[in-house]
Amino acid sequence: MDSKGHKQKSDQVDHYMEKLQHPFKQEVERLRSIILNANPKLQERVKWNSPSFFYIKDLAAFNLRASGYVQIIFIFYDGNMIEDSSLLQGNWKDRREARFYSMADIEAKQPALEQFVNNWVKLIAPNNN
């Protein structure tokens, strides 16, 4: 995707976020920033009615229906899985979730989230890194 297409998708998410009324809106914005800055190959768009991230394939999407925390669902393909007990929860065959309860929780988990994002990009396209 060219930079114009990337910009349009970011604008789409920015517009979505401007209208979002959510008790964890600031935390969602911070998580967006961390994920996008973790790896320059990632892009974002609105998919599944929430901000989502992708590189070649879908990486993750916010589940903004969760209450009491910000939930991100991370997607895995072809039986490949990254296990990280400091960040990821669940035992589904093709996904894991991460929960963030506060801005302090986000900051504490930021290094693990950045490392996870980069490991996921390598997992999806190992010959392109």
C-alpha positions as CSV (number, residue, x, y, z in Angstrom):
1,M,0.0,0.0,0.0
2,D,1.3,3.4,-0.8
3,S,1.6,6.2,1.7
4,K,-1.6,7.8,0.5
5,G,-3.5,4.6,1.2
6,H,-1.9,4.3,4.6
7,K,-2.8,8.0,5.3
8,Q,-6.4,7.4,4.3
9,K,-6.7,4.4,6.7
10,S,-5.1,6.4,9.5
11,D,-7.5,9.2,8.8
12,Q,-10.3,6.7,9.0
13,V,-9.2,5.6,12.4
14,D,-8.6,9.2,13.6
15,H,-12.2,10.1,12.6
16,Y,-13.5,7.0,14.4
17,M,-11.6,7.9,17.5
18,E,-12.9,11.5,17.4
19,K,-16.4,10.2,17.7
20,L,-15.7,7.4,20.2
21,Q,-17.3,7.8,23.6
22,H,-15.6,5.2,25.8
23,P,-14.4,5.3,29.4
24,F,-10.9,4.1,28.3
25,K,-10.6,6.3,25.2
26,Q,-7.2,7.8,26.4
27,E,-5.9,4.3,27.0
28,V,-7.0,3.2,23.5
29,E,-5.2,6.1,22.0
30,R,-2.0,5.3,23.9
31,L,-2.2,1.6,22.9
32,R,-2.6,2.7,19.2
33,S,0.5,4.8,19.5
34,I,2.6,2.1,21.1
35,I,1.5,-0.6,18.5
36,L,2.0,1.7,15.5
37,N,5.4,2.9,16.7
38,A,6.6,-0.6,17.6
39,N,7.1,-1.5,13.9
40,P,6.9,0.7,10.8
41,K,5.4,-2.1,8.7
42,L,2.1,-2.0,10.7
43,Q,-0.9,-0.1,9.4
44,E,-4.3,0.5,10.9
45,R,-7.9,0.7,9.8
46,V,-11.4,0.4,11.1
47,K,-12.4,-3.2,10.9
48,W,-14.8,-5.2,13.0
49,N,-16.2,-1.8,14.0
50,S,-13.1,-0.8,15.9
51,P,-9.5,0.2,15.3
52,S,-7.5,-2.7,14.0
53,F,-3.9,-3.3,12.9
54,F,-2.4,-5.3,10.0
55,Y,0.7,-6.2,8.1
56,I,0.1,-8.6,5.2
57,K,-2.6,-10.2,7.4
58,D,-4.7,-8.9,10.3
59,L,-2.7,-8.6,13.5
60,A,-5.2,-7.4,16.1
61,A,-8.3,-5.4,16.9
62,F,-9.7,-3.7,19.9
63,N,-12.8,-5.2,21.5
64,L,-14.4,-2.0,22.8
65,R,-17.4,-3.9,24.1
66,A,-15.3,-5.2,27.0
67,S,-15.9,-3.4,30.3
68,G,-13.4,-2.6,33.1
69,Y,-10.4,-2.8,30.8
70,V,-9.2,-2.3,27.2
71,Q,-9.1,-5.6,25.4
72,I,-7.1,-6.3,22.3
73,I,-7.6,-9.6,20.3
74,F,-4.4,-10.8,18.6
75,I,-4.8,-13.1,15.6
76,F,-2.5,-16.0,14.6
77,Y,-2.3,-18.1,11.4
78,D,-1.4,-21.5,10.3
79,G,-0.9,-22.9,13.8
80,N,1.8,-20.4,14.6
81,M,1.5,-18.9,18.0
82,I,3.5,-16.6,20.2
83,E,3.1,-17.4,23.9
84,D,3.8,-14.5,26.3
85,S,2.3,-15.0,29.7
86,S,3.3,-11.5,30.7
87,L,0.9,-10.0,28.1
88,L,-1.3,-12.6,26.5
89,Q,-4.3,-14.6,27.9
90,G,-6.5,-17.3,26.6
91,N,-6.1,-20.7,25.0
92,W,-7.8,-20.4,21.6
93,K,-6.2,-22.1,18.6
94,D,-5.9,-18.9,16.5
95,R,-5.9,-15.9,18.9
96,R,-5.0,-14.6,22.3
97,E,-6.1,-11.5,24.1
98,A,-4.4,-8.8,26.1
99,R,-6.1,-6.7,28.8
100,F,-5.0,-3.3,30.0
101,Y,-6.7,-2.0,33.1
102,S,-5.2,1.5,33.4
103,M,-2.6,3.9,31.9
104,A,-0.1,2.6,34.5
105,D,-0.8,-1.0,33.4
106,I,-0.2,0.0,29.8
107,E,3.1,1.7,30.6
108,A,4.2,-1.4,32.6
109,K,3.3,-3.7,29.7
110,Q,4.7,-1.5,26.9
111,P,8.0,-3.3,26.5
112,A,6.3,-6.7,26.2
113,L,3.7,-5.3,23.8
114,E,6.4,-3.7,21.6
115,Q,8.4,-7.0,21.6
116,F,5.3,-9.0,20.8
117,V,4.4,-6.8,17.8
118,N,7.9,-7.2,16.3
119,N,7.9,-10.9,16.9
120,W,4.5,-11.2,15.3
121,V,5.7,-9.3,12.2
122,K,8.7,-11.7,11.9
123,L,6.3,-14.6,12.3
124,I,4.1,-13.4,9.5
125,A,6.8,-12.6,7.0
126,P,10.1,-14.2,8.1
127,N,11.8,-13.7,4.7
128,N,10.8,-10.0,4.6
129,N,12.5,-8.8,7.8
